[in-house]
């Protein structure tokens, strides 16, 4: 199953002799898979955050209704990250997605975030 579509292929059934048939079925069922194999030059994409920007990941959107009053808020994680790489990719809707490889300022570990999952932090690098 890919994107909710059954291909009638099991991983164990795919080998070098029928790989072309499998790929043809895959690209017919889910065309975006064909385009997802190509790299997109980040220089050709307009990113919201530059390399070196300090960002914080968003928590889940919280929503509550208290006696007829609806409120929503987006909270940010306490951990700050610095953007080390901009990554462009083909999204399911055939548009260009924007992601960032970010390094945690406290632990130095790297993580990937989509653009809509980040917010610019007031904290700046010295």
Backbone as a printed PyTorch tensor [residue, N CA C, xyz], in Angstrom:
tensor([[[  0.8470,  -1.1790,   0.0000],
         [  0.0000,   0.0000,   0.0000],
         [  0.8940,   1.2450,   0.0000]],

        [[  0.6110,   2.1260,  -0.9310],
         [  1.3020,   3.4170,  -0.9810],
         [  0.2390,   4.4760,  -1.2080]],

        [[  0.1880,   5.4580,  -0.3080],
         [ -0.8310,   6.5100,  -0.3680],
         [ -2.2330,   5.9280,  -0.4430]],

        [[ -2.4650,   4.8310,   0.2530],
         [ -3.7760,   4.2120,   0.2790],
         [ -4.1300,   3.4170,  -0.9670]],

        [[ -3.1660,   3.2410,  -1.8540],
         [ -3.4120,   2.4950,  -3.0870],
         [ -2.6610,   1.1690,  -3.0330]],

        [[ -3.3800,   0.0960,  -3.3380],
         [ -2.7830,  -1.2380,  -3.3190],
         [ -2.0990,  -1.4920,  -4.6620]],

        [[ -0.8420,  -1.9040,  -4.6030],
         [ -0.0770,  -2.1710,  -5.8210],
         [ -0.0120,  -3.6570,  -6.1700]],

        [[ -0.4380,  -4.5090,  -5.2750],
         [ -0.3630,  -5.9640,  -5.4810],
         [  1.0710,  -6.4580,  -5.6500]],

        [[  1.9860,  -5.8020,  -5.0070],
         [  3.3890,  -6.2130,  -4.9750],
         [  3.7780,  -6.3850,  -3.5140]],

        [[  4.4930,  -7.4340,  -3.2240],
         [  5.0850,  -7.6130,  -1.9030],
         [  6.5850,  -7.3650,  -2.0410]],

        [[  7.2160,  -6.8090,  -1.0350],
         [  8.6610,  -6.5760,  -1.1320],
         [  9.4500,  -7.8330,  -1.4860]],

        [[  9.0220,  -8.9640,  -0.9920],
         [  9.7390, -10.2110,  -1.2570],
         [  9.6400, -10.6140,  -2.7370]],

        [[  8.6130, -10.1250,  -3.4420],
         [  8.4190, -10.4930,  -4.8440],
         [  9.2450,  -9.6500,  -5.8170]],

        [[  9.8110,  -8.5570,  -5.3540],
         [ 10.5410,  -7.6500,  -6.2390],
         [ 11.9960,  -8.0950,  -6.3380]],

        [[ 12.4650,  -8.2450,  -7.5740],
         [ 13.8580,  -8.6180,  -7.8070],
         [ 14.3700,  -7.8460,  -9.0280]],

        [[ 15.6070,  -8.0720,  -9.4090],
         [ 16.1930,  -7.3170, -10.5150],
         [ 15.5130,  -7.6140, -11.8480]],

        [[ 14.8240,  -8.7370, -11.9610],
         [ 14.1720,  -9.1030, -13.2200],
         [ 12.8220,  -8.4100, -13.4040]],

        [[ 12.1360,  -8.0980, -12.3070],
         [ 10.8260,  -7.4660, -12.4330],
         [ 10.7860,  -6.0510, -11.8450]],

        [[ 11.9390,  -5.4840, -11.5470],
         [ 12.0040,  -4.1410, -10.9690],
         [ 11.3710,  -3.0990, -11.8870]],

        [[ 11.6180,  -3.1880, -13.1840],
         [ 11.0490,  -2.2220, -14.1220],
         [  9.5170,  -2.2880, -14.1120]],

        [[  8.9590,  -3.4830, -14.0330],
         [  7.5020,  -3.6360, -13.9650],
         [  6.9430,  -3.0310, -12.6780]],

        [[  7.6460,  -3.2870, -11.5620],
         [  7.2160,  -2.7100, -10.2850],
         [  7.2330,  -1.1930, -10.3460]],

        [[  8.3270,  -0.6040, -10.8600],
         [  8.4240,   0.8590, -10.9360],
         [  7.3500,   1.4460, -11.8370]],

        [[  7.0400,   0.7770, -12.9380],
         [  5.9780,   1.2550, -13.8320],
         [  4.6390,   1.2750, -13.0960]],

        [[  4.3420,   0.2310, -12.3380],
         [  3.1050,   0.1960, -11.5540],
         [  3.0970,   1.2680, -10.4690]],

        [[  4.2390,   1.4580,  -9.8290],
         [  4.3530,   2.4700,  -8.7780],
         [  4.1100,   3.8650,  -9.3240]],

        [[  4.7770,   4.2240, -10.4220],
         [  4.6430,   5.5600, -10.9960],
         [  3.2480,   5.7940, -11.5660]],

        [[  2.5920,   4.7440, -12.0110],
         [  1.2270,   4.8750, -12.5150],
         [  0.2640,   5.1390, -11.3540]],

        [[  0.4440,   4.4380, -10.2480],
         [ -0.4370,   4.5870,  -9.0910],
         [ -0.1710,   5.8820,  -8.3230]],

        [[  1.1030,   6.2390,  -8.1680],
         [  1.4840,   7.4130,  -7.3780],
         [  2.5390,   8.1950,  -8.1690]],

        [[  2.1130,   9.0590,  -9.0950],
         [  3.0640,   9.7680,  -9.9640],
         [  4.1120,  10.5930,  -9.2350]],

        [[  3.7920,  11.1150,  -8.0560],
         [  4.7550,  11.9470,  -7.3370],
         [  6.0090,  11.1610,  -6.9590]],

        [[  5.9130,   9.8390,  -6.8740],
         [  7.0830,   9.0200,  -6.5480],
         [  8.1790,   9.1700,  -7.6040]],

        [[  7.7820,   9.3720,  -8.8520],
         [  8.7710,   9.5590,  -9.9090],
         [  9.5530,  10.8480,  -9.6790]],

        [[  8.8500,  11.9350,  -9.3920],
         [  9.5060,  13.2290,  -9.2340],
         [ 10.2680,  13.3270,  -7.9260]],

        [[  9.8900,  12.5540,  -6.9270],
         [ 10.5370,  12.6040,  -5.6240],
         [ 11.9690,  12.0720,  -5.6610]],

        [[ 12.3350,  11.3740,  -6.7170],
         [ 13.6880,  10.8220,  -6.7870],
         [ 14.7260,  11.8670,  -7.2020]],

        [[ 14.2900,  13.0360,  -7.6570],
         [ 15.2150,  14.0630,  -8.1360],
         [ 15.4860,  15.1030,  -7.0620]],

        [[ 16.7080,  15.6090,  -7.0390],
         [ 17.0680,  16.6930,  -6.1350],
         [ 16.6410,  18.0170,  -6.7530]],

        [[ 16.2640,  18.9500,  -5.8960],
         [ 15.9190,  20.3030,  -6.3310],
         [ 16.9940,  21.2260,  -5.7740]],

        [[ 17.5440,  22.0650,  -6.6330],
         [ 18.5870,  22.9920,  -6.1910],
         [ 17.9930,  24.0100,  -5.2230]],

        [[ 18.5070,  24.0810,  -3.9920],
         [ 17.9480,  25.0240,  -3.0160],
         [ 18.0780,  26.4830,  -3.4530]],

        [[ 19.0360,  26.7770,  -4.3370],
         [ 19.2240,  28.1490,  -4.8040],
         [ 18.0130,  28.6400,  -5.6130]],

        [[ 17.2370,  27.7080,  -6.1470],
         [ 16.0880,  28.0630,  -6.9770],
         [ 14.7950,  28.1870,  -6.1760]],

        [[ 14.8640,  27.9770,  -4.8620],
         [ 13.6760,  27.9760,  -4.0110],
         [ 13.7810,  29.1210,  -3.0110]],

        [[ 12.6670,  29.7720,  -2.7510],
         [ 12.6290,  30.8590,  -1.7800],
         [ 12.3030,  30.2760,  -0.3970]],

        [[ 13.2830,  30.3080,   0.4960],
         [ 13.1200,  29.7780,   1.8460],
         [ 12.8040,  30.9120,   2.8160]],

        [[ 12.0630,  30.6000,   3.8570],
         [ 11.6900,  31.5850,   4.8650],
         [ 12.8560,  31.8880,   5.8030]],

        [[ 13.6390,  30.8590,   6.1470],
         [ 14.7380,  31.0250,   7.1070],
         [ 16.0760,  30.7970,   6.4230]],

        [[ 17.0260,  31.7120,   6.5860],
         [ 18.3480,  31.5240,   5.9920],
         [ 19.2000,  30.5820,   6.8390]],

        [[ 20.2540,  30.0580,   6.2490],
         [ 21.2190,  29.2590,   7.0040],
         [ 21.8120,  30.1660,   8.0810]],

        [[ 21.8930,  29.6670,   9.2990],
         [ 22.4040,  30.4510,  10.4190],
         [ 21.3120,  31.0580,  11.2850]],

        [[ 20.0570,  31.0270,  10.8260],
         [ 18.9530,  31.5790,  11.6180],
         [ 18.6860,  30.6780,  12.8220]],

        [[ 18.3330,  31.2910,  13.9300],
         [ 17.9820,  30.5380,  15.1310],
         [ 16.4690,  30.3660,  15.1410]],

        [[ 16.0260,  29.1190,  15.2310],
         [ 14.6000,  28.7910,  15.1710],
         [ 14.2210,  27.8920,  16.3370]],

        [[ 12.9200,  27.8250,  16.5810],
         [ 12.3910,  26.9050,  17.5900],
         [ 11.2290,  26.1350,  16.9760]],

        [[ 11.1560,  24.8250,  17.2200],
         [ 10.0370,  24.0440,  16.6900],
         [  8.7400,  24.3610,  17.4220]],

        [[  7.6420,  24.3020,  16.6750],
         [  6.3240,  24.5290,  17.2600],
         [  5.8380,  23.2520,  17.9400]],

        [[  5.1440,  23.4330,  19.0410],
         [  4.4240,  22.3230,  19.6620],
         [  3.1290,  22.1490,  18.8850]],

        [[  2.3600,  21.1340,  19.2160],
         [  1.0720,  20.9520,  18.5780],
         [  0.1520,  22.1270,  18.8890]],

        [[ -0.7150,  22.4460,  17.9560],
         [ -1.6850,  23.4930,  18.1910],
         [ -2.6670,  22.9850,  19.2280]],

        [[ -2.8520,  23.7710,  20.2790],
         [ -3.7910,  23.3690,  21.3160],
         [ -5.0680,  24.1830,  21.1600]],

        [[ -6.1650,  23.5700,  21.4140],
         [ -7.4480,  24.2300,  21.2640],
         [ -8.3420,  23.8120,  22.4200]],

        [[ -9.0780,  24.7590,  22.9600],
         [ -9.9880,  24.4080,  24.0430],
         [-11.2370,  25.2840,  23.9510]],

        [[-12.3250,  24.7390,  24.3950],
         [-13.5700,  25.4970,  24.4390],
         [-14.0440,  25.5180,  25.8850]],

        [[-14.1350,  26.7090,  26.4420],
         [-14.5780,  26.8570,  27.8230],
         [-15.8570,  27.6780,  27.8030]],

        [[-16.9490,  27.0440,  28.0750],
         [-18.2730,  27.6750,  28.1250],
         [-18.4830,  28.6040,  26.9260]],

        [[-18.3540,  28.0620,  25.7500],
         [-18.6560,  28.8240,  24.5380],
         [-17.5310,  29.6990,  24.0250]],

        [[-16.4230,  29.7780,  24.7360],
         [-15.2960,  30.6040,  24.2790],
         [-14.2390,  29.6820,  23.7230]],

        [[-13.9290,  29.8660,  22.4670],
         [-12.9450,  28.9930,  21.8160],
         [-11.6220,  29.7450,  21.7380]],

        [[-10.5390,  29.0670,  22.1710],
         [ -9.2120,  29.6710,  22.0530],
         [ -8.2630,  28.6600,  21.4390]],

        [[ -7.3400,  29.1570,  20.6750],
         [ -6.2940,  28.3180,  20.1060],
         [ -4.9700,  29.0310,  20.3000]],

        [[ -3.9250,  28.2560,  20.4860],
         [ -2.6060,  28.8610,  20.6270],
         [ -1.5560,  27.8870,  20.1130]],

        [[ -0.4800,  28.4460,  19.6380],
         [  0.6410,  27.6410,  19.1840],
         [  1.8040,  27.9470,  20.1060]],

        [[  2.2820,  26.9330,  20.7840],
         [  3.4090,  27.1070,  21.6960],
         [  4.6800,  26.6470,  21.0180]],

        [[  5.7920,  27.1590,  21.4750],
         [  7.0870,  26.7900,  20.9240],
         [  7.8760,  25.9780,  21.9380]],

        [[  8.6710,  25.0610,  21.4210],
         [  9.5830,  24.2930,  22.2730],
         [ 10.5760,  25.2590,  22.9220]],

        [[ 11.1240,  24.8610,  24.0500],
         [ 12.1250,  25.6850,  24.7250],
         [ 13.4840,  25.5790,  24.0450]],

        [[ 13.7430,  24.4330,  23.3920],
         [ 15.0440,  24.2310,  22.7660],
         [ 15.1760,  25.0740,  21.5050]],

        [[ 16.3450,  25.6910,  21.3440],
         [ 16.6240,  26.4940,  20.1590],
         [ 17.5200,  25.6960,  19.2080]],

        [[ 17.3380,  25.9200,  17.9300],
         [ 18.1090,  25.2550,  16.8840],
         [ 18.6600,  26.3160,  15.9370]],

        [[ 19.7490,  25.9780,  15.2830],
         [ 20.2890,  26.8510,  14.2360],
         [ 20.1580,  26.1050,  12.9130]],

        [[ 19.7190,  26.8170,  11.8850],
         [ 19.5490,  26.2180,  10.5620],
         [ 20.9300,  25.9940,   9.9490]],

        [[ 21.2270,  24.7380,   9.5560],
         [ 22.5190,  24.4370,   8.9510],
         [ 22.3940,  24.0850,   7.4680]],

        [[ 21.1720,  23.7300,   7.0150],
         [ 20.9960,  23.3980,   5.6000],
         [ 19.5270,  23.5780,   5.2130]],

        [[ 19.3180,  24.1220,   4.0170],
         [ 17.9770,  24.2420,   3.4490],
         [ 17.7790,  23.0880,   2.4690]],

        [[ 16.6270,  22.4260,   2.5590],
         [ 16.3620,  21.2550,   1.7250],
         [ 15.0390,  21.4510,   1.0010]],

        [[ 15.0670,  21.3610,  -0.3240],
         [ 13.8470,  21.4320,  -1.1290],
         [ 13.4840,  20.0190,  -1.5750]],

        [[ 12.1920,  19.7250,  -1.5890],
         [ 11.7470,  18.3880,  -1.9970],
         [ 10.3930,  18.5030,  -2.6880]],

        [[ 10.0050,  17.4540,  -3.4060],
         [  8.7090,  17.4140,  -4.0740],
         [  7.6880,  16.8590,  -3.0880]],

        [[  6.6530,  17.6390,  -2.8020],
         [  5.6040,  17.2220,  -1.8790],
         [  4.5470,  16.3960,  -2.6130]],

        [[  3.6640,  15.7920,  -1.8640],
         [  2.6220,  14.9430,  -2.4550],
         [  1.7240,  15.6850,  -3.4350]],

        [[  1.5440,  16.9810,  -3.2130],
         [  0.6790,  17.7620,  -4.0930],
         [  1.4500,  18.3370,  -5.2970]],

        [[  2.6440,  17.7900,  -5.5630],
         [  3.5190,  18.1780,  -6.6670],
         [  4.0900,  19.5870,  -6.5180]],

        [[  3.9670,  20.1830,  -5.3480],
         [  4.5690,  21.4850,  -5.1000],
         [  5.9060,  21.2720,  -4.4080]],

        [[  6.6810,  22.3240,  -4.3350],
         [  7.9820,  22.2300,  -3.6920],
         [  7.8260,  22.4140,  -2.1940]],

        [[  8.2910,  21.4250,  -1.4440],
         [  8.3010,  21.5080,   0.0050],
         [  9.6230,  22.0900,   0.4760]],

        [[  9.5880,  22.7120,   1.6310],
         [ 10.7850,  23.3340,   2.1860],
         [ 11.0570,  22.7420,   3.5650]],

        [[ 12.2520,  22.2290,   3.7290],
         [ 12.6480,  21.6470,   5.0080],
         [ 14.0110,  22.1940,   5.4000]],

        [[ 14.3450,  22.0070,   6.6550],
         [ 15.6080,  22.5220,   7.1860],
         [ 16.2720,  21.4650,   8.0450]],

        [[ 17.5780,  21.3060,   7.8510],
         [ 18.3780,  20.4980,   8.7740],
         [ 18.8720,  21.4860,   9.8240]],

        [[ 18.5310,  21.2120,  11.0750],
         [ 18.8400,  22.1410,  12.1640],
         [ 19.6630,  21.4500,  13.2390]],

        [[ 20.5620,  22.1940,  13.8510],
         [ 21.3960,  21.6740,  14.9310],
         [ 20.9180,  22.2730,  16.2520]],

        [[ 20.6640,  21.3990,  17.2140],
         [ 20.2520,  21.8180,  18.5450],
         [ 21.4040,  22.5750,  19.1870]],

        [[ 21.1360,  23.7720,  19.6980],
         [ 22.2020,  24.5870,  20.2780],
         [ 22.7300,  24.0060,  21.5890]],

        [[ 21.9250,  23.2290,  22.2920],
         [ 22.3560,  22.6640,  23.5750],
         [ 23.0560,  21.3240,  23.3900]],

        [[ 22.4720,  20.4330,  22.5940],
         [ 23.0030,  19.0710,  22.4900],
         [ 23.8580,  18.8420,  21.2470]],

        [[ 23.8080,  19.7400,  20.2800],
         [ 24.5460,  19.6540,  19.0040],
         [ 23.9980,  18.5480,  18.0880]],

        [[ 22.8770,  17.9060,  18.4500],
         [ 22.2670,  16.8950,  17.5920],
         [ 21.5090,  17.5850,  16.4580]],

        [[ 21.4360,  16.9090,  15.3040],
         [ 20.7500,  17.4810,  14.1470],
         [ 19.4040,  16.8150,  13.9320]],

        [[ 18.4290,  17.6190,  13.4990],
         [ 17.0900,  17.1290,  13.1960],
         [ 16.5850,  17.8250,  11.9440]],

        [[ 15.6100,  17.1940,  11.2670],
         [ 14.9630,  17.7860,  10.0960],
         [ 13.5920,  18.3060,  10.4810]],

        [[ 13.2480,  19.5050,   9.9910],
         [ 11.9460,  20.1100,  10.2460],
         [ 11.3970,  20.6770,   8.9520]],

        [[ 10.0850,  20.5730,   8.7680],
         [  9.4330,  21.2670,   7.6750],
         [  9.2900,  22.7300,   8.0550]],

        [[  9.1610,  23.5870,   7.0320],
         [  9.1260,  25.0270,   7.2720],
         [  7.9800,  25.4390,   8.1940]],

        [[  6.7950,  24.8110,   8.0210],
         [  5.6420,  25.2100,   8.8310],
         [  5.7430,  24.7310,  10.2750]],

        [[  6.7290,  23.8970,  10.5830],
         [  6.9200,  23.4190,  11.9470],
         [  7.8940,  24.2810,  12.7430]],

        [[  8.3760,  25.3690,  12.1490],
         [  9.3800,  26.2090,  12.8010],
         [  8.8920,  27.6420,  12.9510]],

        [[  9.4550,  28.3220,  13.9290],
         [  9.2490,  29.7580,  14.1020],
         [ 10.5920,  30.3690,  14.4490]],

        [[ 10.8430,  31.5660,  13.9330],
         [ 12.1200,  32.2250,  14.2090],
         [ 12.1780,  32.6050,  15.6850]],

        [[ 13.3180,  32.3880,  16.2830],
         [ 13.5100,  32.6670,  17.7040],
         [ 14.0720,  34.0670,  17.8690]],

        [[ 13.7580,  34.6660,  19.0050],
         [ 14.3390,  35.9780,  19.3160],
         [ 15.7930,  35.8460,  19.7080]],

        [[ 16.1780,  34.6490,  20.1500],
         [ 17.5540,  34.3870,  20.5450],
         [ 18.4370,  34.4050,  19.3130]],

        [[ 19.5150,  35.1320,  19.3360],
         [ 20.4450,  35.2350,  18.2150],
         [ 21.7850,  34.6210,  18.5790]],

        [[ 22.4960,  34.1550,  17.5550],
         [ 23.8480,  33.6490,  17.7860],
         [ 24.8020,  34.8110,  17.9820]],

        [[ 25.7280,  34.6570,  18.8880],
         [ 26.7040,  35.7240,  19.1360],
         [ 27.8790,  35.6170,  18.2100]]])
